Every structure is written in structure tokens, then in C-alpha cells.
Amino acid sequence: MSKEILCLIMLVIFFAVMIYVGFYSRKHATDVDGFVLGGRGVGPWLTAFAFGTSYFSAVIFVGYAGQFGWNFGMSATWAGLGNAFIGSLLAWNILGRRTRVMTQHLDAKTMPDFFGKRFDSVPLKVAASVIVFIFLIPYTASLYNGLSSLFGLVFDIPYWVVIAVMAVLTGFYVIFGGYMATAINDFIQGIIMLFGICAVIGAVLSENGGLLEATKTLASITGDAGWEGAYSAFLGPDPLALLFVVVLTSLGTWGLPQMVGKFYAIKSEKDIHKGTVISTVFAIIVAGGCYFLGGFGRLYGDQVVMNEATGKPLFDTIVPTMLSTLPSVVIAVVIVLVLSASMSTLSSLVLTSSSTFTLDVIKPAVKQGMSDKKQVMIMRIFIVFFILVSAVIAIFKDAHPEVTFIAQMMGVSWGALAGAFLAPFLYGLYWKGITKISVVICFFWGCGIALLQLFVTLGGVDVTGWGTVLGYIFKSSINSGVIAMVGGLVLVPVISLFTKKQDGEELRKIFACYDEMVTITKKSSLQE
């Protein structure tokens, strides 16, 4: 059976299942709570897989795995392990239970809604909504990266057709089934990702003579590092740069609204522990596997497409080049794997964007109020809007590669969102002393750092004259993103010490919900 026929059969089955799940889940999406959070009744398996598949998209499998694998070699695996233990294990342990209990008590359905109710401030909610609106759109558009080169291994079809099919099918099941359809499909897509990444790693290593032989060959490459064995070394050729990658891609999830939102919807506090284990194991296999695979990219250095202007490889072509000679069945699995990764993240992002804009901007602006039915209808309209905009941006970017603004916006989106939201959200869950002013300043800080990075990159500014520290910070969006996050964690408590505190009685009520839940859980454990 040819590659084309095999891939087509697998894709038809995959798409049919996604559509069926959308129809099946429509009964859960009749009101706002059901459409946005699945009625807060989603079990640990679905929640954990939804968290993992929203975390790891085609950007990681194709783009980041290729880029960081090329730059750091096998040590890029540390990024995947960081994603597992910091981005998943610690995130679930530190944020999971608190987020679920407090957002349920406040009846907060989105991250901006949490800020508005936790700090009793409508302007904060609106400001957070605007930040989400601005920075999630380019992030969403980036999910299509790499699809063109992968589909080119099998099908001779225009790139815009691939984008259109993915966008329409994702929009279909999200519009019909809301969060529950997304969660169920994420589970199915997660299973595909787990088996797919294992199959691909096995095939690539086998093609290069096995793990030992592939590692020996990689160790003999000097490359950009300037010393032999750099790309098989424990910490790679540039440990500091690797550390920044680990921090950005791992700690950043703590401040991303589409990630934290998974904790809002989980069924009960008891499910948090089980979800933590599932999510961590999933991340070890998928993220660790992706970066480990990318670490062998330099074995294909003579085949990778190079950028003539910079002399560096086109990173999105590295992984597809590694896969080009594999058996038909493996390539078919990869096509479905990457589609699964992209569609799961796309569905999460557009649902987050549409619900945030509807509930936190439009609903408060309508003075006569809005019924649940009307709110759900508006969210569905915005899902179509966000998917359409992201698809158009992706198609435009592919047709006009000389337009670098879009690509750079994608690079700073993660840093802007995490830099603005991580510290206020984390401290807001645990500390009564955090103030509104500190949250406002953190919003400005995170977005300001990201926009400055965008200006530096687009303007071709030579940052070497800024001094050693500043020059290194704005050398890349990865470095500046880490500074935005870490800086926020320092700024918020310091500023809170010198600014006006919230009303004590209101805070007592907010935090009492968690104390009561701890007491109930302890009694339940003793009875069992």
C-alpha cells in the first residue's frame, strides 16, 4: 500500500472520530459552565491529557525539537524533562488544587475573570482580557508551523488546503461540543501522540544503527560548538542558553490561561493527585521524546535545507528531513501525530480566547444582561473568528516569508502572557498581601519586556552595546521571556509591601473556601 493511500485512510478515520466526538459532546455545551468548563465535572484522565496535549503542539515536535536539538544536541532532552517536572508535576501540585477550589468559590470561568474577582477590579479583568486577545492570536497562528513540510512528504497539495482542513475540523468539534468535546478529543489525540513519538524515535534510531551507534556519530560532530562531543555531552555546548530554554518552556505554563484553565474544570480535588501522575508521565514521554529525537538532527546536516542569508538551517525542515526516508506506516503515524498535537492546542487556544473575550469584555459591557444561550452563541461566533484569523495569518506568513513581524510576534507571545500573568496568579492563590497596583505593574512589565524584544528583533538593533547583561537578555525572545517571568515573581511581592492592601474581610472570605476544603478533605480521609 502506498504512503498516500495509507495516510489518507488514517486521516479519514481520525477526522471521522473527531467529528463524532463533537456531535456526542453537544449535550454538555448547552450553557456557559458546560461550554467553557464541561460543567466542572471532567475526570483526571481527560484533564491530564487535555493539559498535556494543549502544552505540546506541532511547534514543539517540528519547530522546537528541530531548533533546540540542532543547537544543543542530546542535552535538549533536559527541556523535555523540565517540561515534565516543572511544567507538569510542580504546576499540578502547586496550582492544581488551589486553582480548582478558589475559582469555584469565586465562580471564575477564565483567568481574567479570576483577576477581576480575586482583586475586586473590573479594569484588571478587562486589561487581562486585552492581553489574552492580543497575544493568543499570533500564538494560535504558530500552530500551523511545520505542517507544510510534513504533508509534503506524502501529499502534493497546497499548504493553504492543509491549514483550511485543520481549521475547519477543529472549529467544528469545538463549536458543537465546547470544552467536553475538546477534552475527549485531546484524550484520543494524546494516545496517538504517545504511541507516535515512541514509534518515530525507534525508527530514526534504527535507521542510524541503533542508540549507541547514533550517539557515537553525533559525538564525532564538531559543528558550531567548536569542540568534538559537544552535541552528545551531558549539558551540551551552551548550558546557560539551555537553562533559559528549560525555564521559559517549563515555568511559562504556570501563567498561560489555556493551561491553568484545565484546573478550573477538573471534577474534584481528589482527582488532582491522579491527574498529576498522568500528566507528568505523558510529558516525560512526549516532550522528552520530542527533544531527544531532535537531538539527533545534526546526523542529517548534509540533507537539511539551509537559510542562504544566515547560513543556518531552516529549523522547521530538520525533523521532516529526519523522517523523509522512514517506512510509509511511520510517516502516516507522524502525519496524524502532528495533526493531533496541533488540533488539540488550537482547540484549547480558541476556546480560551473566545470565552475570555465574551465573558470578560462583551458581557460586562451589555447593561441589560445576557442569557446563557446568547453567551454561548457569541462564544461560538468568536471561535469561528479566532480560527479564521489564525488561519489567514498562517497562510499569509507562508506566502510572504519576507514579512518577519508575524514570526517575531509568535516568539514573544509566550513570554508576554507568562510574564504578565504568572506572578499575579500564583501569589493571588496563596498570599493575601498581594495588591492591585502590583498586578497592574506586572501586566505592564511582562508586556513591556515582550514588546521591547519585538522592537529589538524587528529593528535589527545591535544589543551588544547595551552591556553584557542587557545584551544577553535581549539577545533572544527566550532570554527576555525568562526575565519577564522571574522579574514578575520579584516585583509583585516587593511592590505589594509598599502599596495599599485589599479589604481584610473580603480576603478572609476568599481564602476561607480553601481552609474549609482542607478540613473537609481531612475528615473524609479519616472516615475512609
C-alpha positions in Angstrom: 0.0 0.0 0.0 1.4 3.4 -1.0 2.2 6.2 1.5 -0.6 8.4 0.1 -3.3 5.7 0.5 -2.2 4.7 3.9 -2.1 8.3 5.2 -5.4 9.1 3.6 -7.1 6.1 5.3 -5.7 7.0 8.7 -6.7 10.7 8.3 -10.2 9.9 7.3 -10.6 7.6 10.3 -9.0 10.3 12.5 -11.3 13.1 11.2 -14.4 10.9 11.5 -13.7 10.3 15.2 -13.2 14.0 15.9 -16.4 14.9 14.2 -18.3 12.2 16.1 -17.0 13.4 19.4 -18.2 16.9 18.6 -21.7 15.7 18.0 -21.6 13.4 21.0 -20.5 16.2 23.3 -23.1 18.8 22.2 -25.3 17.9 25.2 -22.6 19.1 27.5 -22.4 22.5 25.8 -25.9 24.0 26.4 -24.9 26.6 29.0 -21.9 28.7 29.7 -20.5 26.5 32.5 -20.8 23.4 30.3 -19.4 25.0 27.2 -16.4 26.6 28.9 -15.6 24.2 31.7 -17.5 21.0 30.9 -19.7 21.6 34.0 -16.6 21.3 36.2 -17.1 17.6 36.0 -14.1 16.4 33.9 -12.2 13.4 35.3 -8.5 13.2 35.9 -7.6 11.3 32.8 -9.3 13.7 30.4 -8.0 16.7 32.3 -4.4 15.4 32.4 -4.4 14.6 28.7 -6.1 17.9 27.9 -3.3 19.6 29.8 -0.6 17.7 28.1 -1.9 18.0 24.5 -2.5 21.7 25.0 1.1 22.0 26.2 2.7 20.1 23.3 1.8 21.1 19.8 3.4 20.8 16.4 5.5 23.8 17.3 7.4 21.6 19.8 7.5 18.4 17.6 8.6 20.2 14.4 10.0 23.6 15.4 11.4 23.5 18.9 12.7 19.9 18.6 14.5 20.8 15.4 15.8 24.1 16.6 16.9 23.1 20.1 18.1 19.7 19.0 20.3 21.3 16.5 21.7 23.9 18.9 22.1 21.6 22.0 22.2 18.1 20.7 21.1 15.3 23.1 21.1 17.7 26.0 18.0 19.3 24.5 16.2 16.4 26.3 16.6 18.5 29.5 14.0 20.8 28.1 11.5 17.9 27.8 12.3 16.7 31.3 11.9 20.3 32.6 8.5 20.5 30.9 7.6 17.2 32.7 8.8 18.0 36.2 8.4 21.8 36.4 5.7 22.5 33.7 3.6 19.5 34.7 4.4 17.9 38.1 5.1 21.1 40.0 2.3 23.0 38.2 -0.3 20.4 39.2 1.0 20.2 42.8 1.3 24.0 43.4 -1.5 25.4 41.2 -4.0 22.5 40.7 -5.9 22.2 43.9 -5.8 25.9 44.9 -7.0 26.9 41.4 -9.9 24.5 41.4 -11.1 25.4 44.9 -10.7 29.2 44.6 -12.1 29.6 41.1 -15.1 27.5 42.0 -15.7 29.7 45.1 -15.3 32.9 43.1 -17.3 31.4 40.2 -14.5 32.4 37.9 -14.5 30.8 34.5 -11.4 32.4 32.9 -8.1 33.8 34.1 -9.1 37.4 33.6 -12.3 36.7 35.5 -10.2 35.3 38.3 -8.2 38.5 38.4 -11.3 40.6 38.4 -13.0 38.8 41.3 -9.9 38.0 43.3 -8.8 41.7 43.3 -12.3 43.1 43.1 -11.4 45.1 39.9 -13.2 45.2 36.6 -10.3 47.2 35.0 -7.9 44.4 35.8 -10.2 41.9 34.2 -10.6 43.9 31.1 -6.8 44.6 30.9 -6.1 40.9 31.2 -8.6 40.1 28.5 -7.0 42.5 26.1 -3.6 40.9 26.8 -5.0 37.5 26.1 -6.7 38.7 22.9 -3.6 40.4 21.5 -1.0 37.7 22.3 -3.0 34.5 21.8 -3.8 35.2 18.2 -0.2 35.0 16.9 0.4 32.1 19.3 -2.5 30.3 17.6 -1.2 31.0 14.1 2.1 29.5 15.0 0.5 26.1 15.5 0.4 25.6 11.7 4.2 25.8 11.5 5.8 22.7 10.1 2.6 21.2 8.7 3.5 22.1 5.2 6.9 20.3 5.1 5.4 17.2 6.8 2.5 16.9 4.5 4.9 17.5 1.6 6.5 14.1 2.4 3.3 12.4 1.3 0.8 14.7 -0.5 1.4 17.1 -3.3 -1.2 19.7 -2.1 -1.1 23.4 -1.4 -0.3 24.5 2.1 -3.4 26.5 2.4 -5.5 23.4 1.9 -3.8 21.7 4.9 -4.5 24.8 7.1 -8.1 25.1 5.9 -8.9 21.4 6.7 -7.3 21.5 10.1 -9.0 24.8 11.0 -12.5 23.7 9.8 -12.4 20.4 11.6 -11.1 21.9 14.8 -13.7 24.6 14.7 -16.4 22.0 14.0 -16.0 19.9 17.1 -15.2 22.9 19.4 -18.3 24.8 18.3 -20.6 21.8 18.7 -19.1 20.3 21.9 -17.2 23.0 23.7 -14.8 22.0 26.4 -16.0 18.5 26.8 -15.5 17.7 23.1 -12.1 19.3 23.3 -11.2 17.2 26.4 -12.4 13.9 24.8 -10.6 14.6 21.6 -7.5 15.6 23.5 -7.5 12.2 25.2 -7.7 10.4 21.8 -5.1 12.7 20.3 -2.9 12.2 23.3 -2.9 8.4 22.9 -1.9 8.9 19.3 0.9 11.2 20.4 2.2 8.7 23.0 2.4 5.8 20.6 3.5 8.0 17.7 6.5 9.6 19.3 7.8 6.1 20.5 7.4 4.7 17.0 9.3 7.6 15.4 12.2 7.5 17.9 12.6 3.8 17.4 12.5 4.2 13.6 15.0 7.1 13.5 17.5 5.3 15.8 17.1 2.1 13.9 17.9 3.9 10.7 21.1 5.2 12.2 22.3 1.9 13.6 20.7 2.0 17.0 21.1 4.3 20.0 24.8 3.5 20.6 25.9 4.0 17.0 23.8 7.1 16.6 25.3 8.6 19.7 28.9 7.8 18.6 28.2 9.5 15.3 26.8 12.6 17.0 29.7 12.7 19.3 32.1 13.0 16.4 30.5 16.1 15.1 32.2 19.5 15.9 29.6 21.8 14.3 29.1 25.3 15.6 30.2 24.3 19.1 33.8 24.2 18.1 34.6 21.0 20.1 34.1 17.4 19.4 31.5 15.6 21.5 29.6 18.8 22.3 26.3 17.5 21.0 26.4 14.3 23.0 27.6 16.0 26.2 25.5 15.9 29.4 24.8 19.7 29.3 25.6 20.3 25.7 27.6 23.1 24.1 25.8 26.0 25.9 24.4 25.1 29.3 23.3 28.7 30.2 21.3 29.1 27.0 19.8 25.6 27.6 18.8 26.7 31.2 16.9 29.7 29.7 15.0 27.3 27.3 14.1 25.0 30.2 12.8 27.8 32.4 10.8 29.5 29.6 9.1 26.4 28.3 8.5 24.9 31.7 7.7 27.7 34.1 5.9 29.6 31.5 2.9 27.2 31.5 2.0 28.4 35.0 0.9 31.7 33.6 -0.8 30.7 30.4 -4.6 31.0 30.6 -5.3 27.9 28.3 -3.2 25.8 30.6 -4.3 27.0 34.0 -7.9 26.7 32.8 -7.7 22.9 32.9 -7.6 23.1 36.7 -10.9 25.0 36.7 -12.7 22.1 35.1 -11.5 19.0 36.9 -14.2 17.1 38.7 -12.9 17.2 42.3 -9.9 17.9 44.5 -9.2 14.2 44.9 -8.7 13.9 41.1 -5.8 16.3 41.3 -3.3 13.7 42.6 -4.2 11.2 39.9 -4.1 13.9 37.2 -0.7 14.9 38.4 0.8 11.5 37.9 -0.9 11.0 34.4 0.2 14.5 33.2 3.8 14.0 34.3 4.2 10.6 32.7 2.6 12.0 29.5 5.0 14.9 29.4 8.1 12.7 30.1 7.2 10.5 27.1 6.0 13.2 24.6 8.2 16.2 25.5 11.2 14.2 26.5 10.8 12.1 23.4 10.4 15.1 21.0 13.5 16.9 22.3 15.5 13.6 22.4 14.6 12.9 18.8 15.5 16.5 17.8 18.9 16.0 19.4 20.0 13.7 16.5 19.2 16.4 13.9 22.8 17.0 13.1 23.1 13.5 11.8 21.2 14.8 8.8 23.2 18.0 8.4 24.1 17.3 4.8 20.4 17.0 3.9 18.8 19.8 5.9 17.7 22.9 3.9 19.9 25.9 4.8 19.0 29.6 5.0 21.3 31.2 2.4 21.2 34.6 4.2 22.2 33.3 7.7 24.0 30.1 6.8 21.9 28.3 9.5 19.3 25.6 8.8 15.6 26.2 8.4 14.7 24.7 11.7 11.2 23.6 10.6 12.7 21.4 8.0 15.0 19.4 10.3 12.5 16.9 11.7 10.7 16.4 8.4 14.2 15.7 6.8 14.8 13.1 9.5 11.5 11.4 8.7 11.7 11.5 4.9 13.3 8.1 4.5 11.3 6.2 7.1 8.7 3.5 6.2 5.3 4.5 5.0 3.5 3.4 8.1 5.7 5.5 10.3 5.3 8.6 8.1 1.5 8.1 8.2 1.6 7.9 12.0 3.7 11.1 12.2 1.2 13.0 10.0 -1.6 12.0 12.3 0.6 12.7 15.4 1.4 16.2 14.3 -2.2 16.9 13.3 -3.3 15.7 16.8 -0.8 17.9 18.5 -1.8 20.9 16.5 -5.5 20.5 16.7 -5.6 19.8 20.4 -3.6 23.0 21.2 -5.6 25.0 18.6 -8.9 23.9 20.2 -7.7 24.9 23.6 -6.5 28.3 22.5 -9.6 29.4 20.5 -11.9 28.2 23.3 -9.8 30.3 25.8 -9.8 33.3 23.5 -13.5 33.2 22.7 -14.6 32.6 26.3 -12.3 35.3 27.7 -13.5 37.9 25.2 -17.2 37.1 25.6 -17.4 36.7 29.4 -14.8 39.4 30.4 -15.3 42.1 27.8 -18.6 41.8 26.0 -20.9 40.5 28.8 -19.9 43.3 31.3 -20.5 45.9 28.5 -24.1 44.8 27.9 -26.1 46.6 30.6 -29.3 44.7 30.2 -27.6 41.3 30.8 -27.2 38.2 28.6 -28.7 34.8 28.8 -26.5 31.7 28.9 -27.8 30.8 25.4 -26.8 34.1 24.0 -23.3 34.0 25.6 -22.7 30.5 24.2 -23.8 31.7 20.8 -21.4 34.7 20.9 -18.5 32.4 22.0 -19.2 30.1 19.1 -19.1 33.1 16.7 -15.7 34.2 18.2 -14.4 30.7 17.9 -15.0 31.0 14.1 -13.4 34.4 14.2 -10.2 33.4 16.0 -9.7 30.2 13.9 -10.3 32.2 10.7 -7.8 35.0 11.7 -5.1 32.5 12.8 -5.5 30.5 9.5 -5.3 33.7 7.4 -2.2 34.8 9.3 -0.5 31.4 8.8 -1.3 31.4 5.1 -0.1 35.0 4.7 3.1 34.2 6.6 3.8 31.2 4.3 3.1 33.2 1.1 5.3 36.1 2.3 8.3 34.7 4.3 10.0 38.1 4.0 7.4 39.5 6.5 9.1 38.8 9.8 6.7 40.7 12.1 4.3 37.7 12.4 7.1 35.2 13.2 8.6 37.5 15.8 5.2 38.2 17.4 4.8 34.4 17.8 8.1 34.3 19.5 7.2 36.9 22.2 3.6 35.7 22.8 4.6 33.1 25.3 6.9 35.4 27.2 4.3 38.2 27.3 1.5 36.1 28.6 3.6 34.2 31.2 5.4 37.4 32.2 2.2 39.3 32.8 0.1 36.6 34.5 2.4 34.1 36.2 3.3 36.1 39.3 -0.1 37.7 39.9 -1.9 34.4 39.5 0.5 32.4 41.7 0.6 35.0 44.5 -3.1 35.6 44.2 -3.8 32.0 45.1 -1.6 31.8 48.1 -0.9 35.3 49.5 -3.4 37.8 51.0 -0.9 40.6 50.8 -0.7 41.0 47.1 -2.1 44.3 45.9 -3.9 45.6 42.8 -1.1 48.0 42.0 1.5 45.2 41.9 -0.7 43.3 39.5 -1.0 46.3 37.2 2.7 46.9 37.2 3.4 43.2 36.5 1.0 43.4 33.5 3.0 46.4 32.2 6.3 44.6 33.0 5.5 41.4 31.1 4.0 43.0 28.0 6.7 45.8 28.0 9.6 43.4 28.0 8.0 41.4 25.2 7.3 44.4 23.1 10.8 45.8 23.6 12.2 42.4 22.5 10.0 42.6 19.4 11.3 46.1 18.6 14.9 45.0 19.1 14.4 41.9 16.8 12.5 43.7 14.1 14.6 46.7 14.1 17.8 44.7 13.9 19.1 46.6 16.9 22.6 45.7 18.0 22.3 44.9 21.7 26.0 44.2 22.2 26.4 47.9 23.0 23.8 47.7 25.8 26.3 46.0 28.1 26.8 42.3 29.0 23.7 41.7 31.0 21.1 43.7 28.9 22.8 42.4 25.7 22.3 38.8 26.8 18.7 39.4 28.0 17.5 40.8 24.7 19.7 38.5 22.6 16.5 36.4 22.0 12.9 36.2 23.0 13.7 33.1 25.1 16.0 35.1 27.4 13.8 38.1 27.7 10.8 35.8 28.3 12.5 34.2 31.3 13.5 37.7 32.7 9.8 38.8 32.3 8.6 35.8 34.3 11.3 35.8 37.0 11.2 39.6 37.2 7.5 39.5 37.9 8.0 37.0 40.7 10.3 39.5 42.4 8.4 42.7 41.5 4.9 41.7 42.7 5.8 40.9 46.4 8.2 43.9 46.7 5.6 46.4 45.3 2.9 44.8 47.4 4.8 45.6 50.6 4.5 49.3 49.9 1.1 49.7 48.3 -2.5 49.7 49.6 -3.8 46.3 50.7 -7.3 44.8 49.9 -10.1 44.9 52.3 -9.4 42.3 55.1 -12.9 40.9 55.4 -13.3 40.3 51.7 -9.9 38.5 51.6 -10.9 36.4 54.6 -14.0 35.1 52.8 -12.0 34.3 49.6 -9.3 32.3 51.5 -11.8 30.7 53.9 -13.0 28.5 51.0 -9.7 26.7 50.8 -9.4 26.3 54.6 -12.8 24.8 54.7 -12.0 22.4 51.9 -8.8 21.2 53.6 -10.9 20.5 56.8 -13.5 18.5 54.7 -10.8 16.6 52.9 -9.1 15.6 56.2 -12.4 14.4 57.7 -13.1 12.4 54.6 -9.7 10.8 54.7 -10.1 9.8 58.3 -13.5 8.3 57.6 -12.1 6.2 54.8 
